[in-house]
Amino acid sequence: MDNQELRDLLYQLHIEIENTQSLDEDGRRLLRYLETDINELLKRSDNDPQQQVHPSTLRRLEDGIDYFELSHPTLTTQLSKLLSILSNAGI
């Protein structure tokens, strides 16, 4: 996946997070952290897309997939795609 495709996926995920509603406090907190992580990945994708992702970002992506799996399937799909891309790229 090239840099523009990664940016497009991150942007789509950003929009999905903004549109996610009906969450408890834990879900809102997790989305805030994910939003911060995504913004950081977007900034880095322009400068150094191969830079290592912090382990806490990967852990939050995994947590988000588990947490939103039943209640927000579209968000879960987007998070899974991003995690797969980062893993496959060795980032």
PDB file of N, CA, C and O in Angstrom:
ATOM      1  N   MET A   1       0.849  -1.179   0.000  1.00  0.00           N
ATOM      2  CA  MET A   1       0.000   0.000   0.000  1.00  0.00           C
ATOM      3  C   MET A   1       0.888   1.234   0.000  1.00  0.00           C
ATOM      4  O   MET A   1       1.826   1.345   0.790  1.00  0.00           O
ATOM      5  N   ASP A   2       0.576   2.157  -0.900  1.00  0.00           N
ATOM      6  CA  ASP A   2       1.404   3.355  -0.951  1.00  0.00           C
ATOM      7  C   ASP A   2       0.928   4.386   0.066  1.00  0.00           C
ATOM      8  O   ASP A   2      -0.094   4.214   0.731  1.00  0.00           O
ATOM      9  N   ASN A   3       1.698   5.452   0.163  1.00  0.00           N
ATOM     10  CA  ASN A   3       1.456   6.485   1.154  1.00  0.00           C
ATOM     11  C   ASN A   3       0.064   7.113   1.007  1.00  0.00           C
ATOM     12  O   ASN A   3      -0.605   7.368   2.008  1.00  0.00           O
ATOM     13  N   GLN A   4      -0.371   7.360  -0.219  1.00  0.00           N
ATOM     14  CA  GLN A   4      -1.681   7.979  -0.433  1.00  0.00           C
ATOM     15  C   GLN A   4      -2.811   7.038  -0.015  1.00  0.00           C
ATOM     16  O   GLN A   4      -3.811   7.488   0.546  1.00  0.00           O
ATOM     17  N   GLU A   5      -2.668   5.764  -0.275  1.00  0.00           N
ATOM     18  CA  GLU A   5      -3.688   4.803   0.142  1.00  0.00           C
ATOM     19  C   GLU A   5      -3.789   4.739   1.666  1.00  0.00           C
ATOM     20  O   GLU A   5      -4.884   4.646   2.220  1.00  0.00           O
ATOM     21  N   LEU A   6      -2.643   4.789   2.331  1.00  0.00           N
ATOM     22  CA  LEU A   6      -2.641   4.802   3.791  1.00  0.00           C
ATOM     23  C   LEU A   6      -3.323   6.060   4.303  1.00  0.00           C
ATOM     24  O   LEU A   6      -4.145   5.990   5.217  1.00  0.00           O
ATOM     25  N   ARG A   7      -2.995   7.201   3.730  1.00  0.00           N
ATOM     26  CA  ARG A   7      -3.631   8.452   4.134  1.00  0.00           C
ATOM     27  C   ARG A   7      -5.145   8.387   3.912  1.00  0.00           C
ATOM     28  O   ARG A   7      -5.912   8.848   4.757  1.00  0.00           O
ATOM     29  N   ASP A   8      -5.576   7.826   2.797  1.00  0.00           N
ATOM     30  CA  ASP A   8      -7.014   7.701   2.512  1.00  0.00           C
ATOM     31  C   ASP A   8      -7.708   6.825   3.563  1.00  0.00           C
ATOM     32  O   ASP A   8      -8.790   7.162   4.044  1.00  0.00           O
ATOM     33  N   LEU A   9      -7.077   5.706   3.909  1.00  0.00           N
ATOM     34  CA  LEU A   9      -7.649   4.829   4.921  1.00  0.00           C
ATOM     35  C   LEU A   9      -7.709   5.528   6.272  1.00  0.00           C
ATOM     36  O   LEU A   9      -8.715   5.438   6.976  1.00  0.00           O
ATOM     37  N   LEU A  10      -6.640   6.220   6.634  1.00  0.00           N
ATOM     38  CA  LEU A  10      -6.628   6.943   7.909  1.00  0.00           C
ATOM     39  C   LEU A  10      -7.711   8.022   7.928  1.00  0.00           C
ATOM     40  O   LEU A  10      -8.367   8.229   8.948  1.00  0.00           O
ATOM     41  N   TYR A  11      -7.893   8.701   6.807  1.00  0.00           N
ATOM     42  CA  TYR A  11      -8.934   9.730   6.728  1.00  0.00           C
ATOM     43  C   TYR A  11     -10.321   9.097   6.864  1.00  0.00           C
ATOM     44  O   TYR A  11     -11.171   9.625   7.580  1.00  0.00           O
ATOM     45  N   GLN A  12     -10.554   7.983   6.192  1.00  0.00           N
ATOM     46  CA  GLN A  12     -11.845   7.299   6.301  1.00  0.00           C
ATOM     47  C   GLN A  12     -12.107   6.859   7.741  1.00  0.00           C
ATOM     48  O   GLN A  12     -13.228   6.961   8.240  1.00  0.00           O
ATOM     49  N   LEU A  13     -11.076   6.377   8.387  1.00  0.00           N
ATOM     50  CA  LEU A  13     -11.202   5.964   9.783  1.00  0.00           C
ATOM     51  C   LEU A  13     -11.495   7.167  10.673  1.00  0.00           C
ATOM     52  O   LEU A  13     -12.314   7.084  11.588  1.00  0.00           O
ATOM     53  N   HIS A  14     -10.834   8.266  10.407  1.00  0.00           N
ATOM     54  CA  HIS A  14     -11.078   9.508  11.141  1.00  0.00           C
ATOM     55  C   HIS A  14     -12.554   9.916  11.034  1.00  0.00           C
ATOM     56  O   HIS A  14     -13.174  10.269  12.038  1.00  0.00           O
ATOM     57  N   ILE A  15     -13.108   9.867   9.831  1.00  0.00           N
ATOM     58  CA  ILE A  15     -14.522  10.214   9.607  1.00  0.00           C
ATOM     59  C   ILE A  15     -15.426   9.238  10.348  1.00  0.00           C
ATOM     60  O   ILE A  15     -16.401   9.651  10.976  1.00  0.00           O
ATOM     61  N   GLU A  16     -15.115   7.962  10.282  1.00  0.00           N
ATOM     62  CA  GLU A  16     -15.932   6.948  10.961  1.00  0.00           C
ATOM     63  C   GLU A  16     -15.942   7.181  12.463  1.00  0.00           C
ATOM     64  O   GLU A  16     -16.984   7.050  13.105  1.00  0.00           O
ATOM     65  N   ILE A  17     -14.791   7.524  13.027  1.00  0.00           N
ATOM     66  CA  ILE A  17     -14.717   7.801  14.469  1.00  0.00           C
ATOM     67  C   ILE A  17     -15.560   9.014  14.812  1.00  0.00           C
ATOM     68  O   ILE A  17     -16.284   9.001  15.807  1.00  0.00           O
ATOM     69  N   GLU A  18     -15.478  10.058  14.007  1.00  0.00           N
ATOM     70  CA  GLU A  18     -16.271  11.262  14.274  1.00  0.00           C
ATOM     71  C   GLU A  18     -17.769  10.984  14.231  1.00  0.00           C
ATOM     72  O   GLU A  18     -18.536  11.620  14.954  1.00  0.00           O
ATOM     73  N   ASN A  19     -18.190  10.050  13.400  1.00  0.00           N
ATOM     74  CA  ASN A  19     -19.610   9.756  13.232  1.00  0.00           C
ATOM     75  C   ASN A  19     -20.132   8.677  14.174  1.00  0.00           C
ATOM     76  O   ASN A  19     -21.326   8.379  14.171  1.00  0.00           O
ATOM     77  N   THR A  20     -19.253   8.090  14.976  1.00  0.00           N
ATOM     78  CA  THR A  20     -19.665   7.035  15.898  1.00  0.00           C
ATOM     79  C   THR A  20     -20.401   7.650  17.077  1.00  0.00           C
ATOM     80  O   THR A  20     -19.912   8.571  17.730  1.00  0.00           O
ATOM     81  N   GLN A  21     -21.594   7.113  17.332  1.00  0.00           N
ATOM     82  CA  GLN A  21     -22.434   7.637  18.410  1.00  0.00           C
ATOM     83  C   GLN A  21     -22.827   6.507  19.352  1.00  0.00           C
ATOM     84  O   GLN A  21     -22.441   5.354  19.158  1.00  0.00           O
ATOM     85  N   SER A  22     -23.583   6.848  20.350  1.00  0.00           N
ATOM     86  CA  SER A  22     -24.130   5.914  21.340  1.00  0.00           C
ATOM     87  C   SER A  22     -23.042   5.062  21.991  1.00  0.00           C
ATOM     88  O   SER A  22     -23.045   3.835  21.891  1.00  0.00           O
ATOM     89  N   LEU A  23     -22.121   5.739  22.653  1.00  0.00           N
ATOM     90  CA  LEU A  23     -21.027   5.056  23.329  1.00  0.00           C
ATOM     91  C   LEU A  23     -21.078   5.315  24.830  1.00  0.00           C
ATOM     92  O   LEU A  23     -21.575   6.347  25.282  1.00  0.00           O
ATOM     93  N   ASP A  24     -20.558   4.366  25.584  1.00  0.00           N
ATOM     94  CA  ASP A  24     -20.372   4.606  27.005  1.00  0.00           C
ATOM     95  C   ASP A  24     -19.048   5.357  27.196  1.00  0.00           C
ATOM     96  O   ASP A  24     -18.345   5.644  26.227  1.00  0.00           O
ATOM     97  N   GLU A  25     -18.724   5.664  28.425  1.00  0.00           N
ATOM     98  CA  GLU A  25     -17.518   6.449  28.705  1.00  0.00           C
ATOM     99  C   GLU A  25     -16.250   5.732  28.250  1.00  0.00           C
ATOM    100  O   GLU A  25     -15.341   6.374  27.724  1.00  0.00           O
ATOM    101  N   ASP A  26     -16.171   4.425  28.440  1.00  0.00           N
ATOM    102  CA  ASP A  26     -14.987   3.672  28.005  1.00  0.00           C
ATOM    103  C   ASP A  26     -14.816   3.747  26.488  1.00  0.00           C
ATOM    104  O   ASP A  26     -13.701   3.904  25.989  1.00  0.00           O
ATOM    105  N   GLY A  27     -15.923   3.635  25.763  1.00  0.00           N
ATOM    106  CA  GLY A  27     -15.870   3.723  24.304  1.00  0.00           C
ATOM    107  C   GLY A  27     -15.432   5.096  23.838  1.00  0.00           C
ATOM    108  O   GLY A  27     -14.634   5.210  22.908  1.00  0.00           O
ATOM    109  N   ARG A  28     -15.945   6.141  24.473  1.00  0.00           N
ATOM    110  CA  ARG A  28     -15.545   7.501  24.110  1.00  0.00           C
ATOM    111  C   ARG A  28     -14.059   7.725  24.394  1.00  0.00           C
ATOM    112  O   ARG A  28     -13.354   8.336  23.591  1.00  0.00           O
ATOM    113  N   ARG A  29     -13.595   7.234  25.525  1.00  0.00           N
ATOM    114  CA  ARG A  29     -12.176   7.383  25.891  1.00  0.00           C
ATOM    115  C   ARG A  29     -11.295   6.669  24.858  1.00  0.00           C
ATOM    116  O   ARG A  29     -10.298   7.227  24.400  1.00  0.00           O
ATOM    117  N   LEU A  30     -11.658   5.454  24.499  1.00  0.00           N
ATOM    118  CA  LEU A  30     -10.889   4.695  23.523  1.00  0.00           C
ATOM    119  C   LEU A  30     -10.867   5.407  22.176  1.00  0.00           C
ATOM    120  O   LEU A  30      -9.827   5.455  21.519  1.00  0.00           O
ATOM    121  N   LEU A  31     -12.003   5.961  21.758  1.00  0.00           N
ATOM    122  CA  LEU A  31     -12.039   6.697  20.490  1.00  0.00           C
ATOM    123  C   LEU A  31     -11.174   7.955  20.533  1.00  0.00           C
ATOM    124  O   LEU A  31     -10.550   8.311  19.533  1.00  0.00           O
ATOM    125  N   ARG A  32     -11.131   8.628  21.676  1.00  0.00           N
ATOM    126  CA  ARG A  32     -10.263   9.816  21.784  1.00  0.00           C
ATOM    127  C   ARG A  32      -8.803   9.416  21.593  1.00  0.00           C
ATOM    128  O   ARG A  32      -8.061  10.088  20.876  1.00  0.00           O
ATOM    129  N   TYR A  33      -8.392   8.329  22.232  1.00  0.00           N
ATOM    130  CA  TYR A  33      -7.015   7.859  22.072  1.00  0.00           C
ATOM    131  C   TYR A  33      -6.742   7.447  20.626  1.00  0.00           C
ATOM    132  O   TYR A  33      -5.694   7.775  20.069  1.00  0.00           O
ATOM    133  N   LEU A  34      -7.686   6.729  20.022  1.00  0.00           N
ATOM    134  CA  LEU A  34      -7.511   6.310  18.635  1.00  0.00           C
ATOM    135  C   LEU A  34      -7.438   7.515  17.705  1.00  0.00           C
ATOM    136  O   LEU A  34      -6.654   7.524  16.756  1.00  0.00           O
ATOM    137  N   GLU A  35      -8.237   8.512  17.970  1.00  0.00           N
ATOM    138  CA  GLU A  35      -8.216   9.731  17.150  1.00  0.00           C
ATOM    139  C   GLU A  35      -6.838  10.396  17.228  1.00  0.00           C
ATOM    140  O   GLU A  35      -6.305  10.843  16.212  1.00  0.00           O
ATOM    141  N   THR A  36      -6.277  10.460  18.407  1.00  0.00           N
ATOM    142  CA  THR A  36      -4.931  11.020  18.582  1.00  0.00           C
ATOM    143  C   THR A  36      -3.906  10.187  17.823  1.00  0.00           C
ATOM    144  O   THR A  36      -3.035  10.731  17.144  1.00  0.00           O
ATOM    145  N   ASP A  37      -4.013   8.869  17.940  1.00  0.00           N
ATOM    146  CA  ASP A  37      -3.090   7.982  17.223  1.00  0.00           C
ATOM    147  C   ASP A  37      -3.202   8.171  15.712  1.00  0.00           C
ATOM    148  O   ASP A  37      -2.189   8.225  15.014  1.00  0.00           O
ATOM    149  N   ILE A  38      -4.419   8.270  15.214  1.00  0.00           N
ATOM    150  CA  ILE A  38      -4.632   8.431  13.777  1.00  0.00           C
ATOM    151  C   ILE A  38      -4.075   9.757  13.288  1.00  0.00           C
ATOM    152  O   ILE A  38      -3.453   9.815  12.228  1.00  0.00           O
ATOM    153  N   ASN A  39      -4.290  10.812  14.044  1.00  0.00           N
ATOM    154  CA  ASN A  39      -3.735  12.116  13.665  1.00  0.00           C
ATOM    155  C   ASN A  39      -2.208  12.052  13.607  1.00  0.00           C
ATOM    156  O   ASN A  39      -1.592  12.639  12.717  1.00  0.00           O
ATOM    157  N   GLU A  40      -1.608  11.347  14.545  1.00  0.00           N
ATOM    158  CA  GLU A  40      -0.154  11.189  14.550  1.00  0.00           C
ATOM    159  C   GLU A  40       0.304  10.388  13.329  1.00  0.00           C
ATOM    160  O   GLU A  40       1.299  10.742  12.697  1.00  0.00           O
ATOM    161  N   LEU A  41      -0.408   9.321  12.998  1.00  0.00           N
ATOM    162  CA  LEU A  41      -0.060   8.529  11.820  1.00  0.00           C
ATOM    163  C   LEU A  41      -0.212   9.346  10.538  1.00  0.00           C
ATOM    164  O   LEU A  41       0.594   9.212   9.618  1.00  0.00           O
ATOM    165  N   LEU A  42      -1.231  10.184  10.474  1.00  0.00           N
ATOM    166  CA  LEU A  42      -1.413  11.045   9.304  1.00  0.00           C
ATOM    167  C   LEU A  42      -0.250  12.011   9.146  1.00  0.00           C
ATOM    168  O   LEU A  42       0.243  12.211   8.036  1.00  0.00           O
ATOM    169  N   LYS A  43       0.186  12.604  10.232  1.00  0.00           N
ATOM    170  CA  LYS A  43       1.324  13.529  10.176  1.00  0.00           C
ATOM    171  C   LYS A  43       2.581  12.807   9.704  1.00  0.00           C
ATOM    172  O   LYS A  43       3.328  13.315   8.868  1.00  0.00           O
ATOM    173  N   ARG A  44       2.801  11.626  10.247  1.00  0.00           N
ATOM    174  CA  ARG A  44       4.016  10.881   9.911  1.00  0.00           C
ATOM    175  C   ARG A  44       3.985  10.312   8.512  1.00  0.00           C
ATOM    176  O   ARG A  44       5.039  10.103   7.913  1.00  0.00           O
ATOM    177  N   SER A  45       2.797  10.053   7.970  1.00  0.00           N
ATOM    178  CA  SER A  45       2.726   9.439   6.642  1.00  0.00           C
ATOM    179  C   SER A  45       3.322  10.347   5.574  1.00  0.00           C
ATOM    180  O   SER A  45       3.772   9.858   4.537  1.00  0.00           O
ATOM    181  N   ASP A  46       3.333  11.651   5.802  1.00  0.00           N
ATOM    182  CA  ASP A  46       3.952  12.573   4.858  1.00  0.00           C
ATOM    183  C   ASP A  46       5.469  12.583   4.980  1.00  0.00           C
ATOM    184  O   ASP A  46       6.178  12.713   3.982  1.00  0.00           O
ATOM    185  N   ASN A  47       5.955  12.446   6.188  1.00  0.00           N
ATOM    186  CA  ASN A  47       7.390  12.583   6.431  1.00  0.00           C
ATOM    187  C   ASN A  47       8.145  11.268   6.354  1.00  0.00           C
ATOM    188  O   ASN A  47       9.103  11.139   5.593  1.00  0.00           O
ATOM    189  N   ASP A  48       7.718  10.302   7.134  1.00  0.00           N
ATOM    190  CA  ASP A  48       8.440   9.040   7.213  1.00  0.00           C
ATOM    191  C   ASP A  48       7.440   7.913   7.451  1.00  0.00           C
ATOM    192  O   ASP A  48       7.265   7.472   8.587  1.00  0.00           O
ATOM    193  N   PRO A  49       6.782   7.442   6.392  1.00  0.00           N
ATOM    194  CA  PRO A  49       5.736   6.441   6.558  1.00  0.00           C
ATOM    195  C   PRO A  49       6.225   5.113   7.127  1.00  0.00           C
ATOM    196  O   PRO A  49       5.416   4.344   7.645  1.00  0.00           O
ATOM    197  N   GLN A  50       7.506   4.823   7.050  1.00  0.00           N
ATOM    198  CA  GLN A  50       8.032   3.554   7.556  1.00  0.00           C
ATOM    199  C   GLN A  50       8.478   3.635   9.014  1.00  0.00           C
ATOM    200  O   GLN A  50       8.957   2.648   9.571  1.00  0.00           O
ATOM    201  N   GLN A  51       8.325   4.793   9.628  1.00  0.00           N
ATOM    202  CA  GLN A  51       8.718   4.948  11.021  1.00  0.00           C
ATOM    203  C   GLN A  51       7.898   4.007  11.902  1.00  0.00           C
ATOM    204  O   GLN A  51       6.703   3.816  11.676  1.00  0.00           O
ATOM    205  N   GLN A  52       8.537   3.435  12.887  1.00  0.00           N
ATOM    206  CA  GLN A  52       7.866   2.491  13.769  1.00  0.00           C
ATOM    207  C   GLN A  52       6.672   3.139  14.473  1.00  0.00           C
ATOM    208  O   GLN A  52       6.722   4.295  14.893  1.00  0.00           O
ATOM    209  N   VAL A  53       5.608   2.361  14.586  1.00  0.00           N
ATOM    210  CA  VAL A  53       4.420   2.779  15.318  1.00  0.00           C
ATOM    211  C   VAL A  53       4.619   2.386  16.775  1.00  0.00           C
ATOM    212  O   VAL A  53       5.104   1.294  17.071  1.00  0.00           O
ATOM    213  N   HIS A  54       4.250   3.262  17.662  1.00  0.00           N
ATOM    214  CA  HIS A  54       4.404   2.983  19.085  1.00  0.00           C
ATOM    215  C   HIS A  54       3.545   1.773  19.461  1.00  0.00           C
ATOM    216  O   HIS A  54       2.408   1.656  19.004  1.00  0.00           O
ATOM    217  N   PRO A  55       4.078   0.879  20.284  1.00  0.00           N
ATOM    218  CA  PRO A  55       3.301  -0.313  20.671  1.00  0.00           C
ATOM    219  C   PRO A  55       1.935   0.011  21.281  1.00  0.00           C
ATOM    220  O   PRO A  55       0.986  -0.756  21.118  1.00  0.00           O
ATOM    221  N   SER A  56       1.833   1.142  21.984  1.00  0.00           N
ATOM    222  CA  SER A  56       0.536   1.490  22.576  1.00  0.00           C
ATOM    223  C   SER A  56      -0.512   1.771  21.494  1.00  0.00           C
ATOM    224  O   SER A  56      -1.700   1.524  21.701  1.00  0.00           O
ATOM    225  N   THR A  57      -0.074   2.284  20.342  1.00  0.00           N
ATOM    226  CA  THR A  57      -1.006   2.516  19.233  1.00  0.00           C
ATOM    227  C   THR A  57      -1.545   1.192  18.722  1.00  0.00           C
ATOM    228  O   THR A  57      -2.749   1.048  18.511  1.00  0.00           O
ATOM    229  N   LEU A  58      -0.665   0.230  18.525  1.00  0.00           N
ATOM    230  CA  LEU A  58      -1.096  -1.089  18.059  1.00  0.00           C
ATOM    231  C   LEU A  58      -2.023  -1.747  19.081  1.00  0.00           C
ATOM    232  O   LEU A  58      -3.016  -2.375  18.714  1.00  0.00           O
ATOM    233  N   ARG A  59      -1.696  -1.599  20.345  1.00  0.00           N
ATOM    234  CA  ARG A  59      -2.530  -2.173  21.400  1.00  0.00           C
ATOM    235  C   ARG A  59      -3.918  -1.529  21.412  1.00  0.00           C
ATOM    236  O   ARG A  59      -4.920  -2.222  21.593  1.00  0.00           O
ATOM    237  N   ARG A  60      -3.983  -0.201  21.221  1.00  0.00           N
ATOM    238  CA  ARG A  60      -5.288   0.474  21.190  1.00  0.00           C
ATOM    239  C   ARG A  60      -6.099   0.054  19.964  1.00  0.00           C
ATOM    240  O   ARG A  60      -7.319  -0.082  20.045  1.00  0.00           O
ATOM    241  N   LEU A  61      -5.428  -0.151  18.832  1.00  0.00           N
ATOM    242  CA  LEU A  61      -6.140  -0.651  17.658  1.00  0.00           C
ATOM    243  C   LEU A  61      -6.756  -2.021  17.949  1.00  0.00           C
ATOM    244  O   LEU A  61      -7.913  -2.272  17.610  1.00  0.00           O
ATOM    245  N   GLU A  62      -5.987  -2.893  18.571  1.00  0.00           N
ATOM    246  CA  GLU A  62      -6.503  -4.213  18.934  1.00  0.00           C
ATOM    247  C   GLU A  62      -7.649  -4.097  19.932  1.00  0.00           C
ATOM    248  O   GLU A  62      -8.663  -4.784  19.807  1.00  0.00           O
ATOM    249  N   ASP A  63      -7.481  -3.220  20.930  1.00  0.00           N
ATOM    250  CA  ASP A  63      -8.543  -3.005  21.916  1.00  0.00           C
ATOM    251  C   ASP A  63      -9.805  -2.466  21.261  1.00  0.00           C
ATOM    252  O   ASP A  63     -10.915  -2.869  21.609  1.00  0.00           O
ATOM    253  N   GLY A  64      -9.630  -1.551  20.307  1.00  0.00           N
ATOM    254  CA  GLY A  64     -10.776  -0.979  19.599  1.00  0.00           C
ATOM    255  C   GLY A  64     -11.516  -2.034  18.794  1.00  0.00           C
ATOM    256  O   GLY A  64     -12.746  -2.045  18.756  1.00  0.00           O
ATOM    257  N   ILE A  65     -10.773  -2.912  18.156  1.00  0.00           N
ATOM    258  CA  ILE A  65     -11.391  -3.994  17.382  1.00  0.00           C
ATOM    259  C   ILE A  65     -12.234  -4.870  18.311  1.00  0.00           C
ATOM    260  O   ILE A  65     -13.374  -5.204  17.988  1.00  0.00           O
ATOM    261  N   ASP A  66     -11.679  -5.235  19.451  1.00  0.00           N
ATOM    262  CA  ASP A  66     -12.412  -6.066  20.407  1.00  0.00           C
ATOM    263  C   ASP A  66     -13.628  -5.328  20.971  1.00  0.00           C
ATOM    264  O   ASP A  66     -14.714  -5.896  21.077  1.00  0.00           O
ATOM    265  N   TYR A  67     -13.433  -4.065  21.328  1.00  0.00           N
ATOM    266  CA  TYR A  67     -14.477  -3.297  22.002  1.00  0.00           C
ATOM    267  C   TYR A  67     -15.669  -2.999  21.092  1.00  0.00           C
ATOM    268  O   TYR A  67     -16.819  -3.098  21.518  1.00  0.00           O
ATOM    269  N   PHE A  68     -15.391  -2.633  19.834  1.00  0.00           N
ATOM    270  CA  PHE A  68     -16.450  -2.182  18.933  1.00  0.00           C
ATOM    271  C   PHE A  68     -16.968  -3.269  17.989  1.00  0.00           C
ATOM    272  O   PHE A  68     -17.812  -3.002  17.134  1.00  0.00           O
ATOM    273  N   GLU A  69     -16.467  -4.480  18.143  1.00  0.00           N
ATOM    274  CA  GLU A  69     -16.782  -5.550  17.202  1.00  0.00           C
ATOM    275  C   GLU A  69     -18.285  -5.750  17.000  1.00  0.00           C
ATOM    276  O   GLU A  69     -18.733  -5.857  15.859  1.00  0.00           O
ATOM    277  N   LEU A  70     -19.050  -5.801  18.043  1.00  0.00           N
ATOM    278  CA  LEU A  70     -20.486  -6.055  17.926  1.00  0.00           C
ATOM    279  C   LEU A  70     -21.300  -4.783  17.717  1.00  0.00           C
ATOM    280  O   LEU A  70     -22.277  -4.782  16.967  1.00  0.00           O
ATOM    281  N   SER A  71     -20.906  -3.725  18.368  1.00  0.00           N
ATOM    282  CA  SER A  71     -21.732  -2.506  18.339  1.00  0.00           C
ATOM    283  C   SER A  71     -21.478  -1.611  17.133  1.00  0.00           C
ATOM    284  O   SER A  71     -22.382  -0.890  16.711  1.00  0.00           O
ATOM    285  N   HIS A  72     -20.284  -1.636  16.570  1.00  0.00           N
ATOM    286  CA  HIS A  72     -19.920  -0.743  15.465  1.00  0.00           C
ATOM    287  C   HIS A  72     -19.090  -1.510  14.434  1.00  0.00           C
ATOM    288  O   HIS A  72     -17.874  -1.331  14.361  1.00  0.00           O
ATOM    289  N   PRO A  73     -19.741  -2.364  13.636  1.00  0.00           N
ATOM    290  CA  PRO A  73     -18.991  -3.230  12.714  1.00  0.00           C
ATOM    291  C   PRO A  73     -18.193  -2.487  11.644  1.00  0.00           C
ATOM    292  O   PRO A  73     -17.117  -2.946  11.260  1.00  0.00           O
ATOM    293  N   THR A  74     -18.691  -1.353  11.153  1.00  0.00           N
ATOM    294  CA  THR A  74     -17.943  -0.609  10.140  1.00  0.00           C
ATOM    295  C   THR A  74     -16.648  -0.060  10.732  1.00  0.00           C
ATOM    296  O   THR A  74     -15.591  -0.138  10.106  1.00  0.00           O
ATOM    297  N   LEU A  75     -16.734   0.483  11.914  1.00  0.00           N
ATOM    298  CA  LEU A  75     -15.541   0.984  12.603  1.00  0.00           C
ATOM    299  C   LEU A  75     -14.559  -0.160  12.841  1.00  0.00           C
ATOM    300  O   LEU A  75     -13.354   0.006  12.651  1.00  0.00           O
ATOM    301  N   THR A  76     -15.061  -1.301  13.249  1.00  0.00           N
ATOM    302  CA  THR A  76     -14.214  -2.465  13.495  1.00  0.00           C
ATOM    303  C   THR A  76     -13.493  -2.893  12.223  1.00  0.00           C
ATOM    304  O   THR A  76     -12.309  -3.230  12.261  1.00  0.00           O
ATOM    305  N   THR A  77     -14.192  -2.880  11.109  1.00  0.00           N
ATOM    306  CA  THR A  77     -13.581  -3.249   9.828  1.00  0.00           C
ATOM    307  C   THR A  77     -12.446  -2.295   9.482  1.00  0.00           C
ATOM    308  O   THR A  77     -11.378  -2.731   9.052  1.00  0.00           O
ATOM    309  N   GLN A  78     -12.669  -1.005   9.666  1.00  0.00           N
ATOM    310  CA  GLN A  78     -11.642  -0.002   9.360  1.00  0.00           C
ATOM    311  C   GLN A  78     -10.418  -0.180  10.265  1.00  0.00           C
ATOM    312  O   GLN A  78      -9.278  -0.113   9.805  1.00  0.00           O
ATOM    313  N   LEU A  79     -10.672  -0.407  11.554  1.00  0.00           N
ATOM    314  CA  LEU A  79      -9.563  -0.607  12.494  1.00  0.00           C
ATOM    315  C   LEU A  79      -8.772  -1.866  12.128  1.00  0.00           C
ATOM    316  O   LEU A  79      -7.543  -1.875  12.195  1.00  0.00           O
ATOM    317  N   SER A  80      -9.474  -2.908  11.748  1.00  0.00           N
ATOM    318  CA  SER A  80      -8.811  -4.154  11.354  1.00  0.00           C
ATOM    319  C   SER A  80      -7.945  -3.964  10.112  1.00  0.00           C
ATOM    320  O   SER A  80      -6.835  -4.490  10.032  1.00  0.00           O
ATOM    321  N   LYS A  81      -8.460  -3.213   9.150  1.00  0.00           N
ATOM    322  CA  LYS A  81      -7.682  -2.924   7.933  1.00  0.00           C
ATOM    323  C   LYS A  81      -6.392  -2.199   8.282  1.00  0.00           C
ATOM    324  O   LYS A  81      -5.315  -2.556   7.805  1.00  0.00           O
ATOM    325  N   LEU A  82      -6.516  -1.179   9.118  1.00  0.00           N
ATOM    326  CA  LEU A  82      -5.338  -0.399   9.488  1.00  0.00           C
ATOM    327  C   LEU A  82      -4.323  -1.267  10.214  1.00  0.00           C
ATOM    328  O   LEU A  82      -3.130  -1.204   9.916  1.00  0.00           O
ATOM    329  N   LEU A  83      -4.778  -2.073  11.160  1.00  0.00           N
ATOM    330  CA  LEU A  83      -3.865  -2.936  11.893  1.00  0.00           C
ATOM    331  C   LEU A  83      -3.181  -3.920  10.945  1.00  0.00           C
ATOM    332  O   LEU A  83      -1.982  -4.167  11.081  1.00  0.00           O
ATOM    333  N   SER A  84      -3.902  -4.474  10.008  1.00  0.00           N
ATOM    334  CA  SER A  84      -3.322  -5.406   9.034  1.00  0.00           C
ATOM    335  C   SER A  84      -2.263  -4.717   8.173  1.00  0.00           C
ATOM    336  O   SER A  84      -1.188  -5.269   7.935  1.00  0.00           O
ATOM    337  N   ILE A  85      -2.573  -3.531   7.719  1.00  0.00           N
ATOM    338  CA  ILE A  85      -1.640  -2.780   6.872  1.00  0.00           C
ATOM    339  C   ILE A  85      -0.350  -2.488   7.631  1.00  0.00           C
ATOM    340  O   ILE A  85       0.749  -2.677   7.110  1.00  0.00           O
ATOM    341  N   LEU A  86      -0.502  -2.026   8.863  1.00  0.00           N
ATOM    342  CA  LEU A  86       0.689  -1.712   9.657  1.00  0.00           C
ATOM    343  C   LEU A  86       1.500  -2.973   9.928  1.00  0.00           C
ATOM    344  O   LEU A  86       2.729  -2.953   9.856  1.00  0.00           O
ATOM    345  N   SER A  87       0.822  -4.053  10.235  1.00  0.00           N
ATOM    346  CA  SER A  87       1.526  -5.319  10.501  1.00  0.00           C
ATOM    347  C   SER A  87       2.225  -5.841   9.263  1.00  0.00           C
ATOM    348  O   SER A  87       3.380  -6.261   9.334  1.00  0.00           O
ATOM    349  N   ASN A  88       1.536  -5.822   8.121  1.00  0.00           N
ATOM    350  CA  ASN A  88       2.117  -6.307   6.876  1.00  0.00           C
ATOM    351  C   ASN A  88       3.293  -5.466   6.412  1.00  0.00           C
ATOM    352  O   ASN A  88       4.214  -5.978   5.776  1.00  0.00           O
ATOM    353  N   ALA A  89       3.265  -4.185   6.725  1.00  0.00           N
ATOM    354  CA  ALA A  89       4.348  -3.299   6.341  1.00  0.00           C
ATOM    355  C   ALA A  89       5.525  -3.400   7.308  1.00  0.00           C
ATOM    356  O   ALA A  89       6.592  -2.836   7.063  1.00  0.00           O
ATOM    357  N   GLY A  90       5.324  -4.117   8.397  1.00  0.00           N
ATOM    358  CA  GLY A  90       6.395  -4.240   9.377  1.00  0.00           C
ATOM    359  C   GLY A  90       6.605  -2.973  10.176  1.00  0.00           C
ATOM    360  O   GLY A  90       7.678  -2.740  10.733  1.00  0.00           O
ATOM    361  N   ILE A  91       5.574  -2.167  10.225  1.00  0.00           N
ATOM    362  CA  ILE A  91       5.687  -0.889  10.943  1.00  0.00           C
ATOM    363  C   ILE A  91       5.358  -1.100  12.397  1.00  0.00           C
ATOM    364  O   ILE A  91       5.391  -0.152  13.182  1.00  0.00           O
TER     365      ILE A  91
END
